[in-house]
Amino acid sequence: MKYLYLIRHAKSKRNSKSANDFDRGLSHRGKKAIVKMAHALKTKKVMPDLIFSSSAKRTKMTAKGLAREIGYKKKIIYLDDLYLAGPRTMLQIVQKIRKKHQNVFIIAHNPGTTDFANKMTADKTIENIPTLGVVALALPVLKWQECQYRIAGLHFFIYPKNI
């Protein structure tokens, strides 16, 4: 069994006239939520073997913050392809993960993260993954290359307002 954790970035700063969408950072509320969600993940004994993140500023900050708070010491892989990625791109990324990894975080954006979660699950539908929401999927595969739509079970779904 492999576990895939789909994580939407933390709450970002509102648009400013000087920053484009890609370069928006996190709000104060977003930074506080990272600590809260990291605690929830530690309580559930979740530790990734690998973290992928969109290369946008807000997802990088979310990835670095979560990694620091949960004690993840390995490299975070930043992918331009995850910026506003849809389900097809996300599935292609997942299918390229090496077999040795069991627990993988993907930190990205909506609507792609919600759409991908819904395409992967066979048993549940999620209307919207809010900022810093974590959808944990249980995948009944031995190799990530075997991943396909509709095979995952929803292990858990948490977000700052429900913990």
N, CA, C and O of each residue as an XYZ file, in Angstrom:
652
protein
N       0.849     -1.185      0.000
C       0.000      0.000      0.000
C       0.890      1.243      0.000
O       1.823      1.352      0.796
N       0.593      2.160     -0.888
C       1.280      3.451     -0.954
C       0.306      4.519     -0.461
O      -0.910      4.371     -0.583
N       0.856      5.594      0.096
C       0.022      6.701      0.566
C       0.445      7.985     -0.114
O       1.618      8.357     -0.098
N      -0.522      8.658     -0.712
C      -0.313      9.926     -1.397
C      -1.087     10.997     -0.647
O      -2.292     10.872     -0.427
N      -0.385     12.043     -0.261
C      -0.978     13.153      0.491
C      -1.039     14.360     -0.423
O      -0.013     14.954     -0.754
N      -2.254     14.720     -0.833
C      -2.461     15.882     -1.691
C      -2.737     17.075     -0.791
O      -3.688     17.070     -0.009
N      -1.897     18.095     -0.907
C      -1.959     19.229      0.010
C      -2.083     20.517     -0.796
O      -1.266     20.795     -1.675
N      -3.094     21.280     -0.491
C      -3.217     22.607     -1.096
C      -2.360     23.568     -0.273
O      -2.301     23.455      0.952
N      -1.712     24.490     -0.927
C      -0.855     25.451     -0.234
C      -1.631     26.216      0.841
O      -2.860     26.292      0.807
N      -0.885     26.780      1.793
C      -1.482     27.587      2.865
C      -2.044     28.885      2.288
O      -1.759     29.258      1.149
N      -2.840     29.554      3.098
C      -3.486     30.810      2.701
C      -2.432     31.813      2.235
O      -1.461     32.081      2.943
N      -2.633     32.358      1.048
C      -1.655     33.297      0.483
C      -2.066     34.737      0.744
O      -3.202     35.038      1.110
N      -1.088     35.613      0.539
C      -1.360     37.044      0.631
C      -2.310     37.420     -0.492
O      -2.319     36.804     -1.557
N      -3.094     38.428     -0.234
C      -3.986     38.924     -1.275
C      -3.147     39.490     -2.416
O      -1.999     39.895     -2.236
N      -3.758     39.503     -3.584
C      -3.046     40.054     -4.737
C      -2.602     41.481     -4.465
O      -3.360     42.295     -3.937
N      -1.381     41.766     -4.828
C      -0.912     43.150     -4.751
C      -0.574     43.590     -6.163
O      -0.367     42.761     -7.050
N      -0.519     44.872     -6.364
C      -0.252     45.396     -7.708
C       1.156     45.063     -8.168
O       1.416     45.016     -9.370
N       2.069     44.831     -7.234
C       3.459     44.591     -7.606
C       3.808     43.118     -7.809
O       4.822     42.811     -8.436
N       2.999     42.216     -7.300
C       3.353     40.787     -7.381
C       2.377     40.045     -8.298
O       1.165     40.250     -8.229
N       2.919     39.188     -9.149
C       2.032     38.357     -9.950
C       1.619     37.135     -9.128
O       2.127     36.920     -8.027
N       0.717     36.357     -9.654
C       0.178     35.214     -8.913
C       1.266     34.244     -8.473
O       1.244     33.772     -7.336
N       2.205     33.941     -9.342
C       3.271     32.977     -9.055
C       4.118     33.405     -7.856
O       4.614     32.556     -7.115
N       4.285     34.705     -7.664
C       5.187     35.243     -6.643
C       4.504     35.641     -5.334
O       5.131     36.251     -4.468
N       3.224     35.298     -5.188
C       2.544     35.637     -3.931
C       3.050     34.753     -2.803
O       3.218     33.545     -2.973
N       3.293     35.369     -1.646
C       3.730     34.640     -0.461
C       2.546     34.212      0.384
O       1.407     34.194     -0.082
N       2.829     33.867      1.636
C       1.786     33.423      2.556
C       1.334     34.555      3.463
O       2.112     35.443      3.811
N       0.076     34.509      3.835
C      -0.462     35.448      4.811
C      -0.045     35.002      6.213
O       0.455     33.894      6.403
N      -0.256     35.869      7.170
C       0.031     35.519      8.565
C      -0.807     34.302      8.974
O      -0.313     33.389      9.636
N      -2.071     34.307      8.573
C      -2.965     33.182      8.875
C      -2.453     31.886      8.252
O      -2.532     30.829      8.878
N      -1.932     31.954      7.039
C      -1.380     30.788      6.373
C      -0.182     30.220      7.115
O      -0.050     29.004      7.251
N       0.689     31.098      7.595
C       1.875     30.656      8.338
C       1.483     29.992      9.655
O       2.092     28.999     10.054
N       0.478     30.527     10.327
C       0.009     29.914     11.575
C      -0.623     28.550     11.318
O      -0.470     27.628     12.119
N      -1.334     28.426     10.198
C      -1.998     27.157      9.875
C      -0.987     26.044      9.610
O      -1.285     24.874      9.848
N       0.195     26.389      9.125
C       1.227     25.376      8.877
C       1.575     24.659     10.174
O       1.683     23.433     10.195
N       1.750     25.409     11.247
C       2.082     24.810     12.544
C       0.947     23.896     13.011
O       1.189     22.787     13.488
N      -0.275     24.367     12.872
C      -1.454     23.592     13.283
C      -1.572     22.287     12.488
O      -1.813     21.225     13.061
N      -1.402     22.373     11.180
C      -1.543     21.182     10.346
C      -0.374     20.219     10.536
O      -0.554     19.002     10.482
N       0.813     20.757     10.758
C       1.968     19.889     11.028
C       1.729     19.098     12.306
O       2.045     17.910     12.370
N       1.180     19.739     13.307
C       0.866     19.040     14.560
C      -0.150     17.913     14.295
O      -0.008     16.807     14.816
N      -1.161     18.203     13.492
C      -2.167     17.186     13.172
C      -1.529     16.011     12.427
O      -1.862     14.856     12.695
N      -0.625     16.293     11.503
C       0.052     15.219     10.762
C       0.952     14.402     11.679
O       1.018     13.178     11.560
N       1.644     15.075     12.591
C       2.492     14.334     13.543
C       1.636     13.454     14.441
O       2.025     12.327     14.747
N       0.475     13.948     14.870
C      -0.440     13.163     15.701
C      -0.877     11.897     14.965
O      -1.048     10.844     15.580
N      -1.057     12.003     13.642
C      -1.440     10.853     12.827
C      -0.228     10.018     12.402
O      -0.359      9.049     11.654
N       0.948     10.410     12.890
C       2.203      9.707     12.582
C       2.509      9.664     11.078
O       2.964      8.653     10.545
N       2.244     10.789     10.421
C       2.508     10.915      8.987
C       3.893     11.526      8.793
O       4.189     12.606      9.305
N       4.736     10.815      8.042
C       6.048     11.332      7.657
C       6.304     10.918      6.212
O       6.357      9.726      5.909
N       6.460     11.886      5.326
C       6.698     11.529      3.923
C       8.116     11.017      3.695
O       9.046     11.345      4.432
N       8.250     10.204      2.651
C       9.563      9.790      2.159
C      10.055     10.807      1.134
O      11.253     10.929      0.876
N       9.098     11.534      0.557
C       9.383     12.423     -0.555
C       8.338     13.527     -0.575
O       7.155     13.283     -0.339
N       8.790     14.752     -0.861
C       7.873     15.886     -1.005
C       8.094     16.528     -2.365
O       9.213     16.897     -2.722
N       6.996     16.655     -3.121
C       6.978     17.437     -4.357
C       6.184     18.702     -4.070
O       5.192     18.667     -3.342
N       6.616     19.810     -4.638
C       5.906     21.063     -4.472
C       5.935     21.838     -5.780
O       6.906     21.783     -6.534
N       4.861     22.553     -6.027
C       4.871     23.522     -7.113
C       5.999     24.511     -6.826
O       6.362     24.725     -5.670
N       6.539     25.096     -7.854
C       7.630     26.057     -7.665
C       7.145     27.473     -7.381
O       7.962     28.385     -7.257
N       5.840     27.677     -7.277
C       5.310     28.995     -6.904
C       5.726     29.319     -5.467
O       5.909     28.420     -4.647
N       5.868     30.585     -5.181
C       6.363     31.025     -3.868
C       5.525     30.493     -2.718
O       6.081     30.005     -1.734
N       4.202     30.574     -2.814
C       3.348     30.166     -1.697
C       3.416     28.662     -1.434
O       3.308     28.231     -0.286
N       3.594     27.856     -2.490
C       3.711     26.410     -2.275
C       5.092     26.067     -1.732
O       5.222     25.173     -0.895
N       6.118     26.761     -2.193
C       7.462     26.544     -1.637
C       7.472     26.852     -0.147
O       8.024     26.093      0.651
N       6.857     27.976      0.223
C       6.816     28.359      1.636
C       6.029     27.342      2.456
O       6.407     27.030      3.585
N       4.940     26.824      1.895
C       4.143     25.806      2.575
C       4.963     24.530      2.749
O       4.986     23.945      3.832
N       5.630     24.103      1.689
C       6.437     22.881      1.745
C       7.558     23.007      2.777
O       7.760     22.109      3.595
N       8.274     24.113      2.733
C       9.383     24.319      3.682
C       8.871     24.380      5.115
O       9.486     23.818      6.022
N       7.745     25.063      5.321
C       7.179     25.176      6.665
C       6.711     23.837      7.208
O       7.002     23.498      8.355
N       5.994     23.077      6.403
C       5.540     21.755      6.850
C       6.730     20.841      7.117
O       6.762     20.133      8.124
N       7.707     20.856      6.214
C       8.890     20.006      6.387
C       9.596     20.326      7.706
O       9.961     19.424      8.459
N       9.780     21.597      7.971
C      10.446     22.020      9.216
C       9.649     21.558     10.433
O      10.218     21.012     11.379
N       8.357     21.769     10.412
C       7.515     21.482     11.580
C       7.338     19.989     11.854
O       7.161     19.593     13.006
N       7.384     19.153     10.810
C       7.221     17.715     11.050
C       8.555     16.995     11.178
O       8.594     15.813     11.521
N       9.654     17.705     10.902
C      10.973     17.104     11.036
C      11.464     16.373      9.797
O      12.322     15.495      9.891
N      10.928     16.726      8.641
C      11.374     16.142      7.370
C      12.714     16.774      7.004
O      12.814     17.996      6.894
N      13.734     15.958      6.817
C      15.096     16.467      6.591
C      15.595     16.284      5.164
O      16.667     16.782      4.820
N      14.848     15.589      4.338
C      15.302     15.305      2.977
C      15.013     16.488      2.042
O      14.428     17.495      2.442
N      15.436     16.330      0.808
C      15.244     17.355     -0.204
C      13.773     17.458     -0.607
O      13.070     16.451     -0.694
N      13.325     18.674     -0.848
C      12.004     18.928     -1.417
C      12.217     19.150     -2.909
O      13.099     19.911     -3.309
N      11.419     18.494     -3.723
C      11.547     18.630     -5.175
C      10.498     19.631     -5.667
O       9.296     19.403     -5.535
N      10.972     20.737     -6.232
C      10.095     21.787     -6.751
C       9.910     21.586     -8.252
O      10.883     21.471     -8.997
N       8.665     21.545     -8.680
C       8.347     21.296    -10.082
C       7.496     22.423    -10.657
O       6.422     22.733    -10.143
N       7.993     23.026    -11.727
C       7.206     24.044    -12.428
C       5.899     23.446    -12.944
O       4.879     24.134    -13.003
N       5.928     22.167    -13.318
C       4.736     21.510    -13.862
C       3.579     21.432    -12.865
O       2.431     21.255    -13.272
N       3.861     21.559    -11.578
C       2.785     21.517    -10.581
C       2.077     22.857    -10.411
O       1.031     22.919     -9.765
N       2.628     23.932    -10.978
C       1.966     25.233    -10.879
C       0.681     25.178    -11.708
O       0.723     25.072    -12.934
N      -0.442     25.251    -11.028
C      -1.781     25.200    -11.629
C      -2.008     23.924    -12.452
O      -2.748     23.943    -13.436
N      -1.378     22.828    -12.052
C      -1.490     21.552    -12.766
C      -2.878     20.956    -12.640
O      -3.571     21.148    -11.641
N      -3.263     20.237    -13.662
C      -4.512     19.492    -13.659
C      -4.259     18.033    -13.311
O      -3.114     17.629    -13.107
N      -5.324     17.244    -13.243
C      -5.200     15.831    -12.867
C      -4.256     15.020    -13.744
O      -3.511     14.187    -13.228
N      -4.267     15.237    -15.038
C      -3.420     14.449    -15.936
C      -1.940     14.653    -15.611
O      -1.179     13.689    -15.534
N      -1.540     15.900    -15.424
C      -0.146     16.204    -15.082
C       0.224     15.595    -13.736
O       1.306     15.030    -13.582
N      -0.672     15.711    -12.764
C      -0.390     15.159    -11.437
C      -0.243     13.640    -11.500
O       0.649     13.078    -10.866
N      -1.106     12.976    -12.257
C      -1.008     11.527    -12.383
C       0.320     11.140    -13.047
O       0.955     10.168    -12.638
N       0.733     11.885    -14.051
C       2.007     11.596    -14.718
C       3.179     11.737    -13.745
O       4.119     10.943    -13.789
N       3.130     12.722    -12.886
C       4.180     12.914    -11.876
C       4.194     11.735    -10.907
O       5.254     11.188    -10.602
N       3.020     11.347    -10.428
C       2.906     10.228     -9.490
C       3.448      8.943    -10.121
O       4.158      8.181     -9.465
N       3.121      8.708    -11.362
C       3.538      7.468    -12.026
C       5.052      7.378    -12.235
O       5.569      6.303    -12.541
N       5.756      8.479    -12.075
C       7.222      8.489    -12.228
C       7.975      8.335    -10.900
O       9.205      8.299    -10.885
N       7.240      8.244     -9.791
C       7.884      8.104     -8.481
C       8.524      6.730     -8.385
O       7.963      5.730     -8.832
N       9.705      6.701     -7.797
C      10.406      5.419     -7.647
C       9.690      4.541     -6.618
O       9.094      5.032     -5.659
N       9.767      3.242     -6.846
C       9.067      2.233     -6.044
C       9.396      2.317     -4.555
O       8.531      2.043     -3.723
N      10.624      2.690     -4.203
C      11.056      2.666     -2.804
C      10.271      3.625     -1.909
O      10.243      3.441     -0.692
N       9.644      4.631     -2.481
C       8.898      5.611     -1.684
C       7.508      5.073     -1.345
O       6.803      4.549     -2.208
N       7.129      5.212     -0.075
C       5.828      4.724      0.384
C       4.832      5.853      0.659
O       3.633      5.704      0.422
N       5.340      6.979      1.159
C       4.496      8.105      1.584
C       4.989      9.369      0.897
O       6.108      9.822      1.138
N       4.139      9.939      0.033
C       4.561     11.077     -0.770
C       3.592     12.237     -0.594
O       2.375     12.060     -0.637
N       4.156     13.437     -0.393
C       3.376     14.671     -0.354
C       3.457     15.324     -1.732
O       4.524     15.368     -2.344
N       2.327     15.829     -2.211
C       2.303     16.731     -3.363
C       1.605     18.002     -2.900
O       0.434     17.983     -2.521
N       2.344     19.103     -2.938
C       1.817     20.390     -2.491
C       1.600     21.252     -3.731
O       2.545     21.592     -4.443
N       0.335     21.599     -3.974
C      -0.004     22.279     -5.217
C      -1.175     23.240     -5.014
O      -1.385     23.754     -3.916
N      -1.924     23.471     -6.071
C      -2.951     24.516     -6.130
C      -4.320     23.938     -6.491
O      -4.431     22.816     -6.985
N      -5.346     24.727     -6.233
C      -6.688     24.413     -6.717
C      -6.924     25.169     -8.017
O      -6.303     26.208     -8.238
N      -7.785     24.686     -8.862
C      -8.703     23.565     -8.678
C      -8.073     22.188     -8.953
O      -8.706     21.161     -8.707
N      -6.848     22.163     -9.453
C      -6.216     20.907     -9.846
C      -6.105     19.877     -8.738
O      -6.310     18.685     -8.971
N      -5.778     20.333     -7.524
C      -5.610     19.389     -6.411
C      -6.934     18.707     -6.071
O      -6.975     17.492     -5.878
N      -7.999     19.473     -5.999
C      -9.319     18.896     -5.726
C      -9.752     17.980     -6.861
O     -10.255     16.883     -6.618
N      -9.561     18.424     -8.097
C      -9.941     17.606     -9.248
C      -9.177     16.274     -9.254
O      -9.758     15.219     -9.511
N      -7.879     16.333     -8.972
C      -7.067     15.116     -8.954
C      -7.513     14.175     -7.843
O      -7.629     12.969     -8.060
N      -7.764     14.719     -6.653
C      -8.241     13.888     -5.541
C      -9.528     13.163     -5.924
O      -9.684     11.975     -5.643
N     -10.436     13.874     -6.557
C     -11.711     13.266     -6.941
C     -11.562     12.238     -8.058
O     -12.314     11.264     -8.096
N     -10.631     12.427     -8.945
C     -10.399     11.437    -10.001
C      -9.717     10.178     -9.450
O      -9.903      9.080     -9.975
N      -8.933     10.352     -8.396
C      -8.215      9.211     -7.821
C      -9.085      8.348     -6.927
O      -8.894      7.133     -6.864
N     -10.034      8.952     -6.237
C     -10.827      8.199     -5.264
C     -11.983      7.466     -5.921
O     -12.632      7.965     -6.841
N     -12.211      6.281     -5.421
C     -13.309      5.462     -5.921
C     -14.537      5.585     -5.038
O     -15.643      5.245     -5.457
N     -14.346      6.076     -3.802
C     -15.431      5.989     -2.833
C     -15.960      7.314     -2.302
O     -17.019      7.324     -1.674
N     -15.289      8.411     -2.519
C     -15.717      9.696     -1.953
C     -15.529     10.809     -2.969
O     -14.723     10.696     -3.893
N     -16.290     11.897     -2.784
C     -16.100     13.108     -3.576
C     -15.892     14.267     -2.615
O     -16.624     14.419     -1.638
N     -14.898     15.070     -2.901
C     -14.598     16.247     -2.087
C     -14.984     17.471     -2.898
O     -14.514     17.654     -4.021
N     -15.840     18.309     -2.328
C     -16.297     19.494     -3.049
C     -15.161     20.483     -3.280
O     -15.024     21.039     -4.370
N     -14.348     20.699     -2.249
C     -13.266     21.670     -2.350
C     -12.237     21.370     -1.270
O     -12.595     21.156     -0.111
N     -10.970     21.355     -1.639
C      -9.908     21.267     -0.641
C      -9.551     22.697     -0.267
O      -9.031     23.436     -1.103
N      -9.817     23.103      0.969
C      -9.488     24.469      1.360
C      -7.975     24.640      1.524
O      -7.221     23.668      1.491
N      -7.551     25.882      1.701
C      -6.130     26.132      1.877
C      -5.589     25.294      3.029
O      -6.196     25.209      4.096
N      -4.458     24.689      2.796
C      -3.738     23.776      3.674
C      -4.542     22.522      4.032
O      -4.285     21.870      5.044
N      -5.517     22.203      3.180
C      -6.222     20.943      3.328
C      -5.318     19.795      2.902
O      -4.516     19.932      1.978
N      -5.457     18.664      3.584
C      -4.667     17.473      3.282
C      -5.624     16.327      2.987
O      -6.437     15.947      3.829
N      -5.517     15.784      1.784
C      -6.279     14.607      1.402
C      -5.292     13.450      1.351
O      -4.374     13.440      0.531
N      -5.487     12.478      2.234
C      -4.615     11.306      2.281
C      -5.290     10.173      1.530
O      -6.396      9.752      1.870
N      -4.607      9.689      0.507
C      -5.145      8.615     -0.321
C      -4.352      7.333     -0.100
O      -3.121      7.349     -0.108
N      -5.050      6.238      0.095
C      -4.433      4.917      0.203
C      -4.521      4.264     -1.171
O      -5.607      4.085     -1.722
N      -3.362      3.914     -1.712
C      -3.293      3.356     -3.057
C      -2.898      1.882     -2.990
O      -1.809      1.562     -2.513
N      -3.749      0.992     -3.451
C      -3.460     -0.445     -3.381
C      -2.538     -0.898     -4.524
O      -2.917     -1.725     -5.353
N      -1.332     -0.342     -4.547
C      -0.364     -0.664     -5.595
C       0.995     -0.973     -4.968
O       1.279     -0.549     -3.848
N       1.816     -1.700     -5.681
C       3.187     -1.954     -5.256
C       4.145     -0.944     -5.872
O       5.164     -0.595     -5.276
N       3.807     -0.480     -7.071
C       4.622      0.498     -7.785
C       3.762      1.698     -8.128
O       2.585      1.557     -8.457
N       4.354      2.876     -8.050
C       3.629      4.095     -8.368
C       3.171      4.101     -9.829
O       2.162      4.723    -10.159
N       3.904      3.415    -10.698
C       3.532      3.358    -12.108
C       2.163      2.705    -12.310
O       1.519      2.914    -13.338
N       1.724      1.923    -11.336
C       0.426      1.245    -11.426
C      -0.745      2.158    -11.074
O      -1.903      1.765    -11.212
N      -0.450      3.362    -10.626
C      -1.525      4.281    -10.237
C      -2.371      4.655    -11.447
O      -1.870      4.874    -12.550
N      -3.652      4.717    -11.196
C      -4.594      5.166    -12.201
C      -5.793      5.765    -11.477
O      -5.930      5.624    -10.262
N      -6.647      6.425    -12.223
C      -7.837      7.022    -11.629
C      -8.746      5.949    -11.024
O      -8.798      4.813    -11.497
N      -9.456      6.342     -9.970
C     -10.492      5.546     -9.313
C     -10.003      4.327     -8.537
O     -10.785      3.410     -8.283
N      -8.726      4.299     -8.154
C      -8.265      3.134     -7.389
C      -7.987      3.459     -5.923
O      -7.813      2.550     -5.112
N      -7.943      4.717     -5.583
C      -7.549      5.119     -4.231
C      -8.732      5.114     -3.268
O      -9.869      5.406     -3.636
N      -8.421      4.774     -2.034
C      -9.385      4.932     -0.958
C      -9.037      6.198     -0.189
O      -7.862      6.534     -0.043
N     -10.040      6.894      0.296
C      -9.796      8.104      1.088
C      -9.408      7.671      2.505
O     -10.234      7.152      3.256
N      -8.154      7.893      2.851
C      -7.640      7.526      4.175
C      -8.102      8.559      5.214
O      -8.641      8.202      6.261
N      -7.882      9.841      4.906
C      -8.445     10.924      5.720
C      -8.409     12.217      4.930
O      -7.705     12.337      3.927
N      -9.190     13.191      5.407
C      -9.247     14.531      4.819
C      -9.326     15.500      5.985
O     -10.308     15.513      6.728
N      -8.299     16.304      6.140
C      -8.271     17.293      7.224
C      -7.887     18.666      6.661
O      -7.241     18.783      5.620
N      -8.307     19.678      7.385
C      -7.945     21.057      7.024
C      -8.023     21.890      8.296
O      -8.624     21.455      9.278
N      -7.424     23.083      8.295
C      -7.302     23.848      9.534
C      -8.600     24.054     10.324
O      -8.586     23.991     11.553
N      -9.698     24.295      9.646
C     -10.944     24.574     10.377
C     -11.622     23.338     10.953
O     -12.525     23.466     11.780
N     -11.201     22.126     10.531
C     -11.866     20.933     11.100
C     -10.993     20.162     12.085
O     -11.336     19.049     12.483
N      -9.866     20.751     12.478
C      -9.049     20.078     13.502
C      -8.926     20.937     14.750
O      -8.277     20.535     15.715
